[in-house]
Amino acid sequence: MSVKRLLLYYGRFALVFSLFFVKIGSMGIYTCRRCGKQYESNRLTSGICDDCTAEALDKYHQVRDYLWRHPGTTASDIAKACDCNILQVMRWVKEDRFMLSDDSRIALYCEICGRRIVSGRYCEACRAKHEKKEKTEAESARLQQRSASMHGTATDKEKSDDGKMRFLH
């Protein structure tokens, strides 16, 4: 069975399957953004090698444990104690891994409306709107793809000039 027939056969799972199949089936050689080492990967990559990914994960766990022992610590104190970059700590806050305390001197604002937030990129109201917008865009893309693959079938009905439905015989 060809890939195109397989994609048509599986319907809504076709796009996910094809992306998975193409990325898993093909190996790529990438250069790590952090250390410059070349590495081979068969998955969607974040741009850093497995060694740097493990190192970053260890650093995250170190910072997380430090925050459990010292709640309310400033980002600069965390950076000094854990030997990491303040920007990395703020990146983790934007990724919703950590939250700013209410009395924090660091201000984080919603990227849409500008309201002050404690973590992430959006406030709750804008996050809900953004997720709804993404969901409707994905649904419309799915329907568009589905209708494009169904041209010439019984679902292709056109209205005539007088407003009545016209069917093929």
C-alpha positions, 0 to 999 in steps of 0.5 A: 500500500502506498503512503498516499493511500495509507494517508487517505485510509487513516483519515484524521490520523493521517497527518500525524502518522505521516509526520511520525513516519517521515521523521522516524524513518529519516536520520539527520545530522545536526550541530549542537547550538551549545557545544558545537558537537555534531550529533545524529538524531531521528526525531524532532530536535531542539537544536542541542545534543543529548549530552547538553540536554541531559546537562540542562535537565540536571541543572533544572533539577538542581534549581528546582531542589534549591527552590524547594529548600529556599522558597522566595529566592531571587533569580540572581541568588538562584543563578549564583547558588546553582551556577546557571544563567538568569535568562535560563531561569526566566525561560523556565518561568515562561515555560510554566516550570516555575512561578514568580511569587506575588511579592517578586520584583521581577515583572512578567506580562501577558504577551497579548493583553499586557496583564501581569502574570506569575508564569507562562506567556499568557494570562488565563483569559488570553490563554483560553482565547489562544487555545480556542483560536488554535483549536478552531484553526486546526479544525478548519485545516482538518476540514479543508484537507478532508474536503479537498480529498473528497472532490467529486463525491456525493458531498460535493453539492452546489446551489443553483442560481435560484437557491435550490440544491442541485444534485448529480445523477 
